[in-house]
Every structure is written in structure tokens, then in C-alpha cells.
Amino acid sequence: MSEAFRTTRLRGIEARLVPYAWPWARDNARAIAAHWERRHAARPAMFDGVVLLSCACAVTDGIGRIDLFEARFSQLIAYREGGRFDGRVANAFAAIVPWSADGAVLVGEMGAHTANAGQLYFPCGTPDRDDLRGAAVDLTGSAEREFTEETGLRLPEGAAEDWTLLAGEGQLAFLRPVRFPETADALLARAEAHRRAEAEPELAGLRLLRQPADLDPVRLAGFARAYLTQTLVDIP
């Protein structure tokens, strides 16, 4: 439900890597391993790599400050799919929200080989070691990198860097809305051409959401649905 997410406007985000021993992962190691065995058997392309999860987040003077620590992907999906969160650890990620010149938003459908197969949300990913800049974690760069890798689109020069934080359901979604100069159909055509040219695309497809009636209550990820319920308006 969209009501499960708290919304905070931000003018910037800062993140750093910190050491953290995760009690939940330690206490549930055997259950995590069994869960991963089942999930990996169903989708062998999944890789149990290192991801960065949040163990603290505070907003001060409009800046979101996030502490991240290293964990395994298998720990993340077991934690997420268990549906019971410990109140401290969250899947923190940043995403570009691509708006067309005529007021539609572009979302991706996750491929069948991924952990979130069939879900719809903005092209993005959980940060990892590629996003480290010393002890700092470049969430802004992570959002841009993931977006460009999955859509082939680059942000317009001078794009504003305003953020909205959606917090809930064990997630901290830092969303950066960006308006592109193209119409919705042109933006979709460019992104689809890139996706079809990829040898192993992350996305099964892309689609446009033009009005609230387009918000799929089942397939659209909760954070994306919560955000778009507030921002997508009826088109006359």
C-alpha cells in the first residue's frame, strides 16, 4: 500500500561506507542459505555478490545522510522477502524518475532471470562496490549509471538534482525526477532500441505511465506506486 511509505523532500544526499555487524544475518544464516538455494535454483542467473545496505539514515537541513555497510545479495533478498524488518537495516537505493516533455513517466519491467521478475519500477539497482569513492558512496552516480545502462538514455545537461525519499517496507528509495525534452513516445523508442540491442538486457521491456489509471496495483513496486500516486496527474 502507498500509505506504508513516508515521503520526505530533499535537496541532496550523502552516503558513506561504515563497518556494521548485522545481527539478523548472523542469527538467520542457515535460513538465508536455504532461501538462497531455492531462489537460485529457480533463477540460476542470479549472483550472490556484495551489495551495500543502509544501517542508518537521517535528514538534516534537507540533506539525506546514509550509512551503508557490505552484505551479500542472498541476505538482502531473504530479508526483503521475509517481510519482517528489524527497524534499522534497509535496502537503500537511488533512482532516476524519467519524465517526458508531455507528462508521462518511463518504467522498466524486470526480466525473467532477475530476482524481481515481472515487477515494474524506475530503472535502478542496489548500490555495490562500484559506487565506492574511498569511504564515500556515490548514490547520485549509482542512479545515473544504472539508468543509462538499462535505458541507454543520458540525463539532459543541467538536470535539477532535487530528491524525494520514500521510506517504508524495509526500503529507502531516493528518487530524482528528471524531465527529458522528448515526447513520451520518442523517449520510449530510444530506450527500447537500446534494450533490444543489448546481448543480455536487464529489462524485459519498458512502458509509459500517463495517468493514475495506469498504476498497476500488483506489478508496480510499492515505492514507485506511492511516489506516482502523488505526482502523476490525469491528462485531459
N, C-alpha and C positions, 0 to 999 in steps of 0.2 A: 504494500500500500504506500502511496506517495506520502501519507501523513507520518510514516515512520522516519522520514528524513528531516533533519534540521537544516535550514538554509542560512548561510552567512555570506555577505558580500565582502570581498577582499580587494585590496589594491596591489597585493603582491604575495608571493610565497617564498619561504626559505626552508631548506631541509638539510639535515646533516646525518652522517652515519655515527651511531653510538653502539657500544657493547651492551648486549642485553641477553640474559638467560631466561628463556620463555618457559615458565612453569608448566603451562598447559601442554606444550610439545613434549617436555620431559615426562610428564605423568601419563601421557597418552601415546607413547612411542609405538607400542605394539598395535594399537588400534589404527594409528596413522599408517603403519606399514601394510596392514591388511587392507585398508581402504585404498591405498595406492595400488596394490596388486590387482584389485578388482577394476579400478578405473583404467589402469594401464593396459590390462588385458582387453578392455573394450575399445581403447583408443591407443594403439601402440606407438603412434607418432608423438605422443606427449613425452616431454623430457623433464626429469626431476632436477632442474637446475636451481641455482641460487637466486632468490628474489629478495627484495627489500620491503619489509613490513613496518608499520608505524607502532611505536610503543608510547608515544606522547605527542600531543598536538595542542597548541594554544594560539589564540588570536590576540595580538597586542597592537594597538594603533592601526588596525586594518591590515596587518601582516600576519599571515598564517605561518607558524613556525612548527616544523615537524621533525621529530626524532625517528630515525629509521634504523633497523637492525637486519642482519642477514638471517634468512631462514630458507628452508627447502620448499620448492613448489608443492611437493607432496603434503607438507604440513599446512600450507595455505589452503589447498582445496579440501582437505579433511576438516579443517577449522571452519571454512566457509559453508561446506555442505552439511556440517553437523547442526548448524542453525542456532547454536548457543555460544555467545561470545563473552569473553572474560572481562569486558569493560575497559581494557587497556589496549590490547593489540587490535589493529585494524589493517585492512588492505587499503593502503593509501596510494592513489594514482592520480595523474593529471591527464586531461584530455582536451583537445580542440573540439569545439562545437561549431561545425561549419554551416553558416547561414548563407543562402543565396541572395542575390540582389532583390529578388521578388518575394522574399519572406519564407522560403522553405528551408528545412534542415536536412542534412545528409547523414544517414546512419548506415552502419555495416551489419551484415548478417554473418555471424561466426561460422567458419567452416566445420564440416562433419568430423574432421580429425582433431578439433580443439576441445578443451575442457568445457567450454561454454557453447557447444554446438547448437546452432539454431537461434541463439539469442541475438537481439538487436540492441546496439548501442553505438556510441561515437567511437570511431577507430582509436584505440588506445591500448595500453598494456601496463602491467605491474612493473615498477622500476626494478632495475637489476644493476650489476656491477658496471655495465657500460655507461651508466649515468653518474658514476662517481667522478668527482673533480677534487682529488685529495680527500678531505673529510667531508666536503660538501656533496650534496646530491642535487643534480640539476633536473628538477622536475619540469621546469619550463622547456628545457631541451628534450627531455623524455617525451613530452606531449607532442612536440613538433616532429621529432624523429619517428615516432610510431605512426603519427598521422600521415606523414609523407611516404613512409614505407608501404602503408596499406592502401593509400589512395593515389599516390603519385602527385598530389597537389602540394604546392608550396604556398606559404602564407603570403598574402599581399604585403608589399612593403609598407611599413608604418602601422601595421595592425595593432590596435589597442591591446594592452595587457591587463585587462580587468578580469577578475576571477570570481567565481561563485563556489563556495564549499557546500557540498551535500553530505551530511554526516548521518549515518544510520546503517543498520543491518550489517555491522562489522566492517563498514566501508567509510573511507574518507575520499570523496570524489571531488577533485579540484578542477573545475570546468572553466575554460577560457573561450567565450564566444567570439568568433571571427566572422566578419562579413566579407564575402567574396564579391567581385564585380560582375560575375557571370549570372545568368538566369539559372534556375534550378535544373532545367533540362540540360543546359550546357555543362554545368558542374558535374552532374551525374554521368554524362557521356565521357568526360575526361577521366573521371575516376574509374569507370567501368573499362575503358580502353586500357588503362594501366593494369587493372586486376586481371583481365583476360590475357595480357602479355606476360604475366608472371608464371614461372615454372611451377611454383608451389604457393599459390595465394593463400593468405591467412583467412580471407573472407570468401564466403560462398556467393556473395553478391552485395549490392548496395541498393538502397532505396531512399526515396524522398518522403518526408512527412510534411504535409502542407497545412494541416489543421487538426484541432483536438480529436476529431473523429478517427484520425489515422493512428492514434496511440494504442497499439496492440497491448491489451492488459495482461497477456500471457507471455509473449515473446520479448517485449521491450523490457530491458533491465530496469529494476526498481529506481535506481538513482536517475537514469535518463528519463523515465516516466515522470518522476517527481519534478525534475527541472522543466521538462517541456509542458507539463500541466500548468506551470506558472508563466511560461514565456511564449508558447505557441498560440497564436490567436486565430479566430475564424477569418477566413478570406471571403469577402463578399462575392 
